[in-house]
Amino acid sequence: MRIPINWLEEHVKLPSKLSELTNRLTYAGHMLDKIDKINENTVIDLELRGNRADCYSIMGIAKEVSALFKTPLKKVELLKIKSGQKVKDINITVKSAYLQRVMAIKITDVKIGKSPSWLKDRLMEYGITPINNLVDLTNYVMVETGQPMHAFDFDKIGSDLEIRTAEKNEKIVTFLGNEIVLDNDDLVWANKGSILSVAGAIGGKNHSISDDTKTILLETASYDQANIRRTVHKHNLLTDAGLRHEKDLDPNLVELGFCRFLYLLDKNGWGDIAEPALDFYPKPIHPWKVSLNYDYLKSFSGVDINKENLKVDLKWLNFITQEETAEKIDVLCPTYRTDVKLEEDLIEEIIRLYGYEKIPASVLSLEIPKNITPDYVNQEIELKNHIIHLGYDEVISSPFVIPDYQKLNFSLSEKASPVTIINRPSPEIEEMRMTLIPSLLGFVKKIINERGEEARIFEIGKIYFQKNDKYIEKRVLGISYWKKSKKGFRKFKGYLDSLIKLMRLADIKFKAIKIPQIYNSYNLILNNEIVGVGGQIDDIYFAEIYLDALLGKSEKQKVNLWQKYPPQIEDLTIKIPKQVEIGKVIQSIKSANKMISKVTFTDRYKDNYTFRIYYQHSDKTLSDKEVEEIRKVIVSAVKKQ
C-alpha cells in the first residue's frame, strides 16, 4: 500500500522524523517495503501482511498512526444528503444476497475535463494513471477512504437496472477492451439488454464515462467477500477495487466513501446532485462484543499489562470498553475492524500497541521436545543437498497447469485423471499437474536459449490426480540434464546412480519401456514396484522419482573391514546387441563369481561396451590364472543374456 506522506498528513499529525513513523508502523505489523520520491513528495510503501481490510486506505493508516502516537485524527469533510429506496429517474432491483449494501445517486450537468494538479498528483503518487476528473475522483476517494465506487454514463444504461448473478456464458467487454465469459456465480450490474459491470471488480466498455457524458449514476457498494474473491481470481480481474472488496470491507464504509465523493464533487462544482440517494442496507452491521479475560491476556502475551493503560490503548483503537469485573472486560469492536472476532484477535491488538519489542525474552521452562521432524522432510533435505553438490540448480514451478502439460503424463496409468481447478487463477489454467517433467523441460529450454552450454535443474514437489474416485497427491523428485556436446546420457546416468547410492537403494533396476515421443524411456523398479520413470526428449535427459515409495526402503549402511589384499583390475570389452539391457549385463557380471567385488561401465563404441571389473579375495592375491577362469565364467554368463 503506497502512502503519500503529505496526503496522510491531511488526516493525522505525523512525527517530525520519517524513520520514527516507519519504524513504529513496522513494529505494529505494517512493514516498510521502500521509500520513493514522486513530485517532490515522499511516498512510503507498506507491506500489509495481516488481514486488515481497513488499512487499504489513507484514512485507515491514519487511524493506525493516531493510535500508535496517541494523536487525534483530523476532521474529514463530508456531504450528507437525503436517502431512501429509490434513485431519481431510475429503478435498481437487487436480486442477490451477495449484495450487503449499496448507495447510488444521479448527478446531472457533470463537467468532464482534465483533473486539477492536486488530484492528478495524488493519484500518480499512489500509482494510478489519471483519466478525467470524474473517474479520477472515484479513484481518489477509493484510495483515501478504502471504499471502491463506480460511475456509469446515465444516458447509456437505461431506466431499469438489476444487481444479480450472471447467467452462464453471459459476456462483458470491459473498459480495457477484454471480453470475459461469466459464470452463474459472478455478481453483476445489468440492464435488460447487457451487463454493465462485474460487481466489485471492473466496469464495462459500453457504459463508461466519456468526454460527452452529461449525467452519471454514482454507485458504491459492499459485497460478499468470498464471492468477489472467487470472481476476481477466476477471471484475473486484479484491480484496485477487486483487491479491496476481497478483503471483507465494512458495509458502513459505503456511506463514508459516498459522502466524501459528493463533498469533493460539490466543492469543485463538477455536477449537480439529484436527491434523494438510494441506500439499500437490509441487514445493518453493528459493533459486536468480545470478552477479554485478564489472566488469559497475561498467559497468552507473556506480559502483565496495566489495566488502565490497556483501556487507554483500546480507546485509541476505537474499541469501546463496557462492563468490567476483576477477571474480565467486555469490549465493543468498531465495524471496520472485520479482522477482530475472537479474544485472541483482541489480545493481538493490545500487544501491537504495547509493542512487540517490549515483550521480554525468557528461557524455555518446559522440557525440550524430542525431534518430531517427519522422515520425508529429512529425505528431501538430504536429497536437495546432494543434488546441489552435483552442480544442479533447484527450481520451483506452479502446480497449476494448462491441459496440454498433461500430455507427458506417462508415469501414471490410464485410469488416472487430472484434478480440475474450480477457482482457477486464470482461464487457461484448468488443472493440477500430474507430472513435473513439462515444467522441467520448459526451464531447460529457457536455459539453453540463454546460456547455450549446459543445463542441470531439479525440483522436489507434489503431483496430483484422481483415481478410483479418490484424490491422490504424491511427492516426486524431477531431475533434468542437457549438455551441448550431445554426450550427456552417461553423465546423467552417473547422476542418477549417485542419487540411488545416496538413498542406499542398491536393488533399484532400470527397465527399458516404450513410450511414444520419448527416447530411451525406462522405469525404475524396486521390489517389482515402479518407483520412477525417465527418458529423453531431443537431447534433454530427465527422470521423475516417486519419493513416497522409497521411504523406509533404504538398506542398512554396510561397513566392511579394509581388505588386506589388493584387487586385480581389468577392463573387459563385450559386444552387446541393442535389445539387451546394459543393467542386466552388469548384474550378470556381478553374479558370476563371489570374488567379483565391483563392476563399472566405462566406455562404449557402437555396440562394444567396456566394463571395469574388480577381482578380489579376502585371504590372498588372485593369480592371473584364477582371474582368467573367472573371466570365462563372466563371458559365459553374459552370452546367456
PLY file of the C-alpha trace (Angstrom):
ply
format ascii 1.0
element vertex 641
property float x
property float y
property float z
element edge 640
property int vertex1
property int vertex2
end_header
0.00 0.00 0.00
1.57 3.26 -1.17
1.08 6.19 1.22
1.97 9.74 0.07
3.15 11.45 3.25
1.55 14.84 2.51
-1.81 13.11 1.91
-1.50 11.18 5.17
-0.63 14.42 6.97
-4.02 15.87 5.99
-5.66 13.28 8.25
-3.32 13.00 11.25
-0.33 14.78 12.74
2.89 12.91 11.97
6.13 12.69 13.96
8.91 15.02 12.84
11.18 12.18 11.72
10.08 9.85 8.92
12.10 7.00 10.45
10.11 7.29 13.68
6.87 6.86 11.71
8.05 3.95 9.57
9.69 2.12 12.48
6.56 2.33 14.61
4.36 1.17 11.75
6.73 -1.73 11.08
6.71 -2.80 14.74
2.91 -2.63 14.64
2.75 -5.09 11.74
2.86 -2.80 8.68
6.34 -3.46 7.36
8.06 -0.75 5.36
8.98 -2.02 1.90
10.54 1.08 0.36
10.51 4.88 0.26
10.08 6.79 -3.02
10.22 10.43 -4.06
7.50 11.44 -6.56
6.64 15.05 -7.46
8.99 16.11 -4.65
6.75 14.28 -2.19
7.80 11.31 -0.06
5.82 8.11 -0.62
6.18 5.15 1.74
5.24 1.67 0.54
3.95 -0.65 3.27
3.55 -4.43 3.16
0.09 -5.13 4.60
0.59 -8.74 5.65
-2.32 -9.01 8.06
-5.99 -9.45 7.22
-6.57 -5.72 7.58
-9.18 -4.55 5.06
-9.36 -1.22 6.91
-5.71 -0.43 6.19
-6.04 -0.32 2.39
-6.64 3.43 2.53
-5.05 6.68 3.62
-7.63 7.09 6.38
-7.06 3.53 7.58
-3.33 4.10 8.01
-4.11 7.47 9.62
-6.16 5.64 12.27
-3.17 3.38 12.92
-0.86 6.39 13.30
-3.40 8.05 15.60
-3.48 5.01 17.89
0.27 4.40 17.84
1.24 8.01 18.63
-1.85 8.93 20.70
-2.68 11.86 18.46
-6.23 12.74 17.32
-7.48 12.38 13.77
-8.28 15.48 11.75
-11.82 16.14 10.61
-12.87 14.79 7.20
-15.37 16.91 5.29
-18.48 15.01 4.11
-21.71 15.92 2.35
-24.70 14.05 3.73
-27.95 14.08 1.75
-31.41 12.57 1.92
-31.61 8.88 1.13
-34.38 6.37 0.54
-35.27 3.31 -1.51
-35.03 4.84 -4.99
-32.79 6.92 -7.23
-34.40 9.70 -9.24
-35.48 8.56 -12.74
-34.13 5.01 -12.42
-35.15 1.70 -10.82
-32.48 -0.52 -9.22
-33.60 -4.03 -8.26
-31.48 -6.25 -6.01
-31.74 -9.96 -6.86
-28.82 -11.44 -4.95
-27.94 -11.94 -1.30
-24.30 -11.34 -2.24
-25.03 -7.61 -2.07
-24.74 -6.35 1.51
-25.27 -2.65 0.93
-25.48 -0.23 -1.98
-25.79 3.54 -2.23
-26.44 5.27 -5.55
-27.39 8.71 -6.83
-27.99 10.58 -10.06
-25.67 13.50 -10.80
-26.62 15.90 -13.60
-24.83 18.61 -15.56
-21.47 16.96 -14.95
-18.41 18.76 -16.24
-15.88 16.31 -17.69
-12.35 17.56 -18.16
-8.76 17.18 -17.09
-8.18 16.76 -13.38
-6.60 19.59 -11.42
-2.97 19.12 -10.39
-3.77 18.24 -6.76
-5.91 15.32 -7.91
-3.56 14.11 -10.66
-0.50 14.34 -8.42
-2.12 12.33 -5.62
-3.15 9.54 -7.98
0.25 9.39 -9.68
1.97 9.27 -6.30
-0.21 6.33 -5.38
0.34 4.65 -8.76
-2.90 5.29 -10.68
-2.86 6.92 -14.14
-5.21 9.95 -14.35
-8.06 9.75 -16.92
-10.53 12.59 -16.33
-11.80 14.47 -13.31
-14.87 12.26 -12.58
-13.11 8.92 -12.96
-10.11 10.26 -11.07
-12.32 11.43 -8.22
-13.80 7.93 -7.79
-10.24 6.55 -7.59
-9.15 9.33 -5.25
-11.96 8.60 -2.80
-11.27 4.85 -3.02
-7.63 5.36 -2.04
-8.49 7.90 0.65
-11.38 6.06 2.34
-10.83 2.48 1.17
-14.31 2.29 -0.41
-14.38 1.47 -4.17
-17.04 3.16 -6.28
-18.10 3.31 -9.90
-19.75 5.89 -12.16
-21.92 4.93 -15.16
-22.92 7.19 -18.02
-26.60 7.63 -17.08
-27.76 8.04 -20.68
-26.24 4.69 -21.72
-27.64 2.35 -19.04
-31.42 2.64 -19.34
-34.01 3.18 -16.61
-34.15 -0.33 -15.09
-31.06 -1.89 -13.52
-30.52 -5.18 -11.69
-27.86 -6.39 -9.31
-27.86 -10.15 -9.86
-25.71 -13.17 -10.58
-24.82 -13.69 -14.21
-26.23 -16.41 -16.38
-23.67 -18.96 -17.50
-21.71 -17.83 -20.57
-23.00 -14.25 -20.43
-20.31 -11.91 -21.70
-19.00 -8.46 -20.93
-16.37 -6.36 -22.69
-14.51 -4.39 -20.02
-13.46 -0.77 -20.40
-9.97 -2.16 -21.11
-11.36 -3.99 -24.16
-11.11 -7.53 -22.77
-14.03 -9.93 -23.21
-14.97 -12.01 -20.16
-17.21 -15.07 -20.25
-19.08 -15.14 -16.95
-20.26 -17.99 -14.72
-23.58 -18.19 -12.91
-21.91 -17.31 -9.60
-20.47 -13.98 -10.77
-22.27 -10.92 -9.39
-23.03 -8.22 -11.98
-24.80 -4.93 -12.58
-27.05 -5.29 -15.62
-29.90 -3.71 -17.55
-32.42 -5.53 -19.71
-30.03 -5.87 -22.62
-26.49 -6.25 -21.33
-24.01 -6.50 -18.46
-22.88 -3.10 -17.21
-20.10 -4.20 -14.85
-18.68 -7.10 -12.88
-19.64 -6.11 -9.34
-16.72 -5.08 -7.18
-14.17 -5.64 -9.92
-14.41 -3.80 -13.26
-16.78 -1.75 -15.42
-17.96 -2.38 -18.97
-16.74 -0.58 -22.08
-20.12 0.49 -23.47
-21.43 2.24 -20.36
-18.35 4.07 -19.09
-17.87 7.81 -18.81
-16.63 9.69 -21.89
-15.91 13.32 -22.74
-19.53 13.66 -23.92
-21.10 12.43 -20.66
-23.65 14.87 -19.18
-25.27 12.76 -16.45
-23.86 9.95 -14.33
-25.10 7.33 -11.91
-22.68 7.02 -9.00
-22.80 3.73 -7.10
-20.78 2.36 -4.24
-21.48 -0.96 -2.59
-20.39 -3.71 -0.23
-20.47 -7.32 -1.41
-19.93 -10.80 -0.07
-16.16 -11.04 0.29
-15.84 -14.71 -0.70
-17.93 -14.28 -3.84
-15.93 -11.29 -5.05
-12.66 -13.09 -4.34
-13.75 -16.08 -6.43
-14.77 -13.86 -9.33
-11.65 -11.69 -9.20
-9.24 -14.62 -9.29
-11.29 -16.75 -11.67
-11.25 -14.05 -14.35
-7.90 -12.49 -13.37
-9.53 -9.13 -12.54
-6.83 -7.94 -10.15
-7.94 -4.31 -9.97
-7.60 -1.89 -7.04
-11.34 -2.23 -6.42
-11.21 -6.03 -6.52
-8.25 -6.06 -4.15
-10.25 -4.14 -1.55
-13.56 -5.96 -1.98
-11.91 -9.36 -1.48
-10.63 -8.21 1.95
-14.03 -8.16 3.71
-14.85 -4.44 3.76
-17.13 -2.90 6.35
-20.61 -2.19 4.83
-20.71 1.01 6.90
-17.73 2.26 4.91
-20.06 2.64 1.91
-21.65 5.78 3.37
-18.28 7.34 4.25
-16.94 6.95 0.71
-20.25 8.06 -0.83
-20.50 11.24 1.23
-16.82 12.06 0.75
-17.21 11.84 -3.04
-20.29 14.09 -3.01
-18.47 16.67 -0.87
-15.50 16.87 -3.24
-17.76 16.87 -6.32
-19.85 19.72 -4.92
-16.80 21.67 -3.70
-15.24 21.61 -7.18
-18.53 22.32 -8.99
-18.32 19.25 -11.21
-22.02 18.37 -11.18
-25.45 18.82 -9.60
-26.63 16.22 -7.10
-30.19 14.97 -7.77
-31.57 13.89 -4.40
-32.61 11.51 -2.96
-29.98 8.77 -2.96
-30.69 5.06 -2.84
-29.49 3.36 0.35
-30.25 -0.37 0.29
-28.96 -1.91 3.54
-31.18 -4.88 4.52
-29.02 -6.22 7.37
-27.11 -3.38 9.04
-23.86 -4.32 10.75
-23.45 -3.11 14.35
-20.44 -3.26 16.70
-20.01 -6.71 18.22
-18.86 -7.72 21.67
-15.64 -9.57 22.51
-14.82 -10.50 26.11
-11.25 -10.24 27.35
-10.03 -12.32 30.31
-7.14 -10.61 32.10
-5.46 -13.86 33.18
-5.66 -15.20 29.63
-4.17 -11.95 28.33
-1.18 -12.37 30.66
-0.78 -16.06 29.82
-1.14 -15.52 26.08
1.09 -12.45 25.78
3.71 -13.25 28.40
3.48 -9.76 29.94
1.40 -8.18 32.69
-0.14 -5.12 31.04
-1.58 -2.41 33.28
-5.39 -2.46 33.05
-5.74 1.31 32.83
-3.11 1.56 30.08
-4.89 -1.27 28.30
-8.19 0.60 28.30
-6.49 3.76 27.02
-4.95 1.82 24.13
-8.31 0.26 23.27
-9.92 3.70 23.25
-7.33 5.00 20.76
-8.12 1.98 18.58
-11.82 2.98 18.72
-12.78 -0.09 20.74
-15.42 0.78 23.35
-14.95 -0.76 26.80
-18.14 -1.82 28.57
-18.84 -3.93 31.62
-15.73 -4.78 33.64
-15.08 -7.17 36.53
-11.89 -8.17 38.31
-11.48 -11.08 35.89
-12.57 -9.68 32.52
-13.77 -6.76 30.45
-16.29 -6.61 27.60
-15.24 -4.66 24.51
-17.29 -3.43 21.52
-15.35 -3.72 18.25
-15.76 -0.99 15.58
-17.42 -2.37 12.46
-14.45 -1.52 10.23
-12.30 -3.98 12.20
-13.64 -7.03 10.38
-10.49 -8.94 11.38
-11.27 -8.86 15.12
-13.73 -11.60 16.04
-12.03 -13.61 18.80
-10.45 -12.91 22.16
-7.05 -13.74 20.63
-7.62 -11.08 17.94
-8.26 -8.50 20.64
-5.13 -9.55 22.53
-3.11 -9.10 19.35
-4.34 -5.51 19.09
-3.36 -4.81 22.69
0.11 -6.28 22.19
0.60 -4.31 18.94
0.09 -1.05 20.75
2.03 -2.19 23.81
4.93 -3.06 21.50
6.16 -6.49 20.44
9.70 -5.31 21.11
8.86 -4.76 24.79
7.99 -8.40 25.44
10.97 -9.81 27.40
12.79 -12.93 26.22
12.76 -15.85 28.65
14.37 -19.28 28.82
12.11 -22.17 27.80
10.73 -23.60 31.03
9.32 -26.77 29.51
11.19 -29.92 28.58
12.78 -29.65 25.16
10.68 -31.84 22.86
12.14 -34.79 21.01
12.83 -34.49 17.32
9.45 -34.82 15.64
10.61 -33.97 12.12
8.85 -36.34 9.68
11.06 -38.76 7.77
10.05 -37.27 4.43
11.44 -33.86 5.45
14.85 -35.36 6.25
14.69 -37.29 2.98
14.08 -34.11 0.97
16.80 -32.14 2.78
19.36 -34.89 2.19
18.42 -35.19 -1.48
18.49 -31.44 -2.08
21.91 -31.02 -0.51
23.34 -33.91 -2.53
21.87 -32.78 -5.85
23.08 -29.23 -5.31
26.58 -30.58 -4.64
26.35 -32.32 -8.02
26.04 -28.87 -9.61
22.27 -28.76 -10.05
20.03 -25.73 -9.55
16.69 -26.07 -7.78
13.57 -24.66 -9.43
10.03 -24.26 -8.12
7.17 -24.37 -10.60
3.45 -23.76 -10.21
1.24 -26.82 -9.55
-1.45 -25.22 -11.75
-1.03 -26.08 -15.43
-2.77 -25.90 -18.79
-4.22 -29.22 -20.05
-1.51 -29.55 -22.74
1.05 -30.14 -19.97
-0.66 -33.43 -19.12
0.28 -34.97 -22.48
3.55 -36.14 -20.93
1.71 -37.92 -18.15
3.49 -41.18 -18.91
4.12 -42.03 -15.28
0.55 -42.94 -14.35
-1.94 -45.48 -15.59
-4.76 -44.61 -17.97
-7.21 -44.91 -15.08
-5.79 -41.75 -13.51
-7.39 -38.43 -14.44
-6.38 -34.83 -13.71
-7.73 -32.73 -10.85
-9.73 -29.83 -12.31
-9.43 -26.41 -10.66
-12.77 -24.75 -9.92
-11.37 -21.44 -8.65
-8.66 -21.24 -11.32
-6.08 -18.41 -11.26
-6.62 -17.71 -14.98
-8.99 -19.07 -17.68
-6.41 -21.22 -19.49
-5.00 -22.84 -16.34
-7.53 -25.58 -15.65
-5.77 -28.50 -13.94
-3.30 -29.58 -11.25
-0.08 -31.07 -12.62
0.24 -34.85 -12.91
3.99 -34.73 -13.56
6.92 -32.32 -13.06
8.56 -33.14 -16.39
6.92 -30.49 -18.68
7.90 -27.71 -16.27
11.47 -29.02 -16.07
11.71 -29.25 -19.86
10.48 -25.66 -20.11
13.16 -24.47 -17.68
15.88 -26.39 -19.54
14.85 -24.93 -22.91
14.95 -21.46 -21.41
18.44 -22.11 -20.03
19.53 -23.46 -23.43
18.34 -20.27 -25.13
20.05 -18.04 -22.58
23.32 -19.88 -21.88
23.71 -22.46 -24.60
26.23 -24.79 -22.91
24.76 -26.96 -20.13
21.59 -27.17 -18.04
21.21 -29.02 -14.75
17.99 -28.49 -12.78
15.78 -30.35 -10.32
12.56 -29.87 -8.38
11.02 -31.63 -5.40
7.27 -31.12 -5.36
3.89 -32.78 -5.50
1.81 -34.17 -8.33
-1.97 -34.58 -8.17
-4.51 -36.88 -9.81
-7.79 -38.71 -9.34
-8.02 -42.47 -9.30
-10.96 -44.68 -8.36
-12.90 -41.58 -7.21
-10.12 -40.59 -4.80
-7.88 -37.53 -4.84
-4.22 -38.53 -4.61
-1.06 -36.48 -4.21
2.48 -37.82 -4.45
5.84 -36.32 -3.61
8.25 -36.61 -6.51
11.77 -35.63 -7.46
12.12 -34.33 -11.00
15.63 -34.02 -12.42
16.75 -32.97 -15.89
20.06 -32.57 -17.74
21.26 -31.23 -21.08
24.74 -30.71 -22.49
25.65 -29.09 -25.78
28.16 -31.83 -26.61
25.24 -34.29 -27.06
27.05 -36.89 -24.95
25.00 -36.39 -21.86
23.41 -39.77 -21.23
26.36 -41.34 -19.44
26.79 -38.28 -17.28
23.08 -38.14 -16.44
23.09 -41.87 -15.66
26.01 -41.19 -13.33
23.98 -38.54 -11.50
21.08 -40.97 -11.08
23.42 -43.69 -9.82
24.85 -41.22 -7.33
21.35 -40.44 -6.02
20.46 -44.13 -5.79
23.67 -44.76 -3.86
22.90 -41.85 -1.51
19.45 -43.32 -0.76
21.06 -46.77 -0.23
18.80 -48.44 -2.78
21.22 -50.82 -4.49
18.38 -53.07 -5.65
16.86 -50.44 -7.95
16.91 -51.62 -11.55
16.49 -49.76 -14.85
13.92 -51.43 -17.10
13.55 -50.27 -20.70
10.00 -49.40 -21.78
8.42 -47.89 -24.90
6.62 -44.55 -24.67
5.56 -42.57 -27.79
7.69 -39.45 -28.40
10.09 -40.43 -25.57
13.50 -41.87 -26.49
15.43 -44.29 -24.28
12.49 -44.43 -21.86
12.73 -46.60 -18.77
11.15 -47.40 -15.43
12.99 -47.53 -12.13
12.00 -50.78 -10.41
12.38 -51.65 -6.73
10.97 -54.94 -5.43
8.78 -55.27 -8.54
7.28 -51.80 -7.93
7.68 -48.83 -10.28
9.36 -46.09 -8.22
10.37 -43.78 -11.05
10.42 -43.13 -14.76
12.78 -41.41 -17.16
13.75 -40.86 -20.74
14.96 -38.42 -23.36
13.30 -35.74 -25.50
15.60 -34.25 -28.13
18.91 -34.00 -26.25
17.33 -33.40 -22.83
17.51 -36.25 -20.30
15.10 -36.44 -17.39
13.77 -38.66 -14.64
10.93 -38.49 -12.14
11.32 -40.45 -8.89
8.40 -41.16 -6.53
9.80 -40.28 -3.12
6.93 -41.65 -1.02
7.53 -45.11 -2.50
11.16 -45.01 -1.32
10.57 -44.02 2.31
11.73 -46.78 4.65
13.22 -48.81 1.78
16.86 -47.81 2.30
19.28 -50.60 3.11
21.26 -50.50 6.32
24.69 -48.99 5.95
27.21 -51.79 5.50
30.71 -51.35 6.89
33.48 -53.70 5.74
36.99 -54.10 7.07
39.72 -52.81 4.81
40.87 -55.66 2.59
44.40 -56.87 3.25
44.98 -57.91 -0.35
44.66 -55.60 -3.36
42.19 -56.32 -6.16
43.06 -57.35 -9.69
41.53 -54.79 -12.07
40.90 -55.27 -15.76
38.78 -53.70 -18.50
36.64 -56.12 -20.44
35.04 -55.09 -23.75
31.97 -57.02 -24.84
29.86 -56.69 -27.97
26.24 -56.43 -26.87
23.16 -56.36 -29.16
20.89 -53.31 -28.91
17.97 -55.25 -27.48
19.98 -56.35 -24.40
19.76 -54.07 -21.35
23.14 -52.96 -20.02
21.84 -53.12 -16.46
21.16 -56.81 -16.82
24.66 -57.36 -18.24
26.25 -55.61 -15.25
24.12 -57.66 -12.87
25.10 -60.93 -14.59
28.79 -60.00 -14.32
28.44 -59.25 -10.60
26.65 -62.55 -10.04
29.16 -64.65 -11.99
31.52 -65.14 -9.05
31.66 -64.05 -5.42
35.23 -62.79 -5.93
33.96 -60.02 -8.23
33.80 -57.08 -5.81
32.87 -54.26 -8.18
31.74 -53.66 -11.79
31.51 -50.26 -13.53
30.63 -49.26 -17.09
33.42 -47.09 -18.51
33.09 -46.70 -22.29
31.12 -47.50 -25.41
31.84 -47.59 -29.13
28.86 -48.58 -31.26
27.82 -51.99 -29.88
31.05 -52.51 -27.94
30.74 -51.83 -24.20
33.72 -51.67 -21.84
33.34 -52.67 -18.19
35.92 -52.27 -15.42
35.93 -55.38 -13.24
37.48 -55.72 -9.77
38.55 -59.25 -8.72
39.37 -59.58 -5.02
39.86 -62.37 -2.49
39.81 -61.72 1.26
42.65 -64.15 2.07
45.09 -63.82 -0.85
46.06 -62.00 -4.01
44.46 -63.66 -7.02
46.76 -65.01 -9.73
46.34 -64.29 -13.43
45.19 -67.86 -14.00
42.48 -67.55 -11.33
41.32 -64.28 -12.88
41.24 -65.93 -16.31
38.97 -68.70 -15.00
36.58 -66.15 -13.52
36.63 -64.24 -16.81
35.47 -67.34 -18.67
32.54 -67.62 -16.27
31.71 -63.95 -16.92
31.71 -64.41 -20.71
29.51 -67.46 -20.37
27.05 -65.59 -18.13
26.89 -62.60 -20.48
26.23 -64.80 -23.51
23.09 -66.09 -21.81
21.72 -62.55 -21.88
0 1
1 2
2 3
3 4
4 5
5 6
6 7
7 8
8 9
9 10
10 11
11 12
12 13
13 14
14 15
15 16
16 17
17 18
18 19
19 20
20 21
21 22
22 23
23 24
24 25
25 26
26 27
27 28
28 29
29 30
30 31
31 32
32 33
33 34
34 35
35 36
36 37
37 38
38 39
39 40
40 41
41 42
42 43
43 44
44 45
45 46
46 47
47 48
48 49
49 50
50 51
51 52
52 53
53 54
54 55
55 56
56 57
57 58
58 59
59 60
60 61
61 62
62 63
63 64
64 65
65 66
66 67
67 68
68 69
69 70
70 71
71 72
72 73
73 74
74 75
75 76
76 77
77 78
78 79
79 80
80 81
81 82
82 83
83 84
84 85
85 86
86 87
87 88
88 89
89 90
90 91
91 92
92 93
93 94
94 95
95 96
96 97
97 98
98 99
99 100
100 101
101 102
102 103
103 104
104 105
105 106
106 107
107 108
108 109
109 110
110 111
111 112
112 113
113 114
114 115
115 116
116 117
117 118
118 119
119 120
120 121
121 122
122 123
123 124
124 125
125 126
126 127
127 128
128 129
129 130
130 131
131 132
132 133
133 134
134 135
135 136
136 137
137 138
138 139
139 140
140 141
141 142
142 143
143 144
144 145
145 146
146 147
147 148
148 149
149 150
150 151
151 152
152 153
153 154
154 155
155 156
156 157
157 158
158 159
159 160
160 161
161 162
162 163
163 164
164 165
165 166
166 167
167 168
168 169
169 170
170 171
171 172
172 173
173 174
174 175
175 176
176 177
177 178
178 179
179 180
180 181
181 182
182 183
183 184
184 185
185 186
186 187
187 188
188 189
189 190
190 191
191 192
192 193
193 194
194 195
195 196
196 197
197 198
198 199
199 200
200 201
201 202
202 203
203 204
204 205
205 206
206 207
207 208
208 209
209 210
210 211
211 212
212 213
213 214
214 215
215 216
216 217
217 218
218 219
219 220
220 221
221 222
222 223
223 224
224 225
225 226
226 227
227 228
228 229
229 230
230 231
231 232
232 233
233 234
234 235
235 236
236 237
237 238
238 239
239 240
240 241
241 242
242 243
243 244
244 245
245 246
246 247
247 248
248 249
249 250
250 251
251 252
252 253
253 254
254 255
255 256
256 257
257 258
258 259
259 260
260 261
261 262
262 263
263 264
264 265
265 266
266 267
267 268
268 269
269 270
270 271
271 272
272 273
273 274
274 275
275 276
276 277
277 278
278 279
279 280
280 281
281 282
282 283
283 284
284 285
285 286
286 287
287 288
288 289
289 290
290 291
291 292
292 293
293 294
294 295
295 296
296 297
297 298
298 299
299 300
300 301
301 302
302 303
303 304
304 305
305 306
306 307
307 308
308 309
309 310
310 311
311 312
312 313
313 314
314 315
315 316
316 317
317 318
318 319
319 320
320 321
321 322
322 323
323 324
324 325
325 326
326 327
327 328
328 329
329 330
330 331
331 332
332 333
333 334
334 335
335 336
336 337
337 338
338 339
339 340
340 341
341 342
342 343
343 344
344 345
345 346
346 347
347 348
348 349
349 350
350 351
351 352
352 353
353 354
354 355
355 356
356 357
357 358
358 359
359 360
360 361
361 362
362 363
363 364
364 365
365 366
366 367
367 368
368 369
369 370
370 371
371 372
372 373
373 374
374 375
375 376
376 377
377 378
378 379
379 380
380 381
381 382
382 383
383 384
384 385
385 386
386 387
387 388
388 389
389 390
390 391
391 392
392 393
393 394
394 395
395 396
396 397
397 398
398 399
399 400
400 401
401 402
402 403
403 404
404 405
405 406
406 407
407 408
408 409
409 410
410 411
411 412
412 413
413 414
414 415
415 416
416 417
417 418
418 419
419 420
420 421
421 422
422 423
423 424
424 425
425 426
426 427
427 428
428 429
429 430
430 431
431 432
432 433
433 434
434 435
435 436
436 437
437 438
438 439
439 440
440 441
441 442
442 443
443 444
444 445
445 446
446 447
447 448
448 449
449 450
450 451
451 452
452 453
453 454
454 455
455 456
456 457
457 458
458 459
459 460
460 461
461 462
462 463
463 464
464 465
465 466
466 467
467 468
468 469
469 470
470 471
471 472
472 473
473 474
474 475
475 476
476 477
477 478
478 479
479 480
480 481
481 482
482 483
483 484
484 485
485 486
486 487
487 488
488 489
489 490
490 491
491 492
492 493
493 494
494 495
495 496
496 497
497 498
498 499
499 500
500 501
501 502
502 503
503 504
504 505
505 506
506 507
507 508
508 509
509 510
510 511
511 512
512 513
513 514
514 515
515 516
516 517
517 518
518 519
519 520
520 521
521 522
522 523
523 524
524 525
525 526
526 527
527 528
528 529
529 530
530 531
531 532
532 533
533 534
534 535
535 536
536 537
537 538
538 539
539 540
540 541
541 542
542 543
543 544
544 545
545 546
546 547
547 548
548 549
549 550
550 551
551 552
552 553
553 554
554 555
555 556
556 557
557 558
558 559
559 560
560 561
561 562
562 563
563 564
564 565
565 566
566 567
567 568
568 569
569 570
570 571
571 572
572 573
573 574
574 575
575 576
576 577
577 578
578 579
579 580
580 581
581 582
582 583
583 584
584 585
585 586
586 587
587 588
588 589
589 590
590 591
591 592
592 593
593 594
594 595
595 596
596 597
597 598
598 599
599 600
600 601
601 602
602 603
603 604
604 605
605 606
606 607
607 608
608 609
609 610
610 611
611 612
612 613
613 614
614 615
615 616
616 617
617 618
618 619
619 620
620 621
621 622
622 623
623 624
624 625
625 626
626 627
627 628
628 629
629 630
630 631
631 632
632 633
633 634
634 635
635 636
636 637
637 638
638 639
639 640
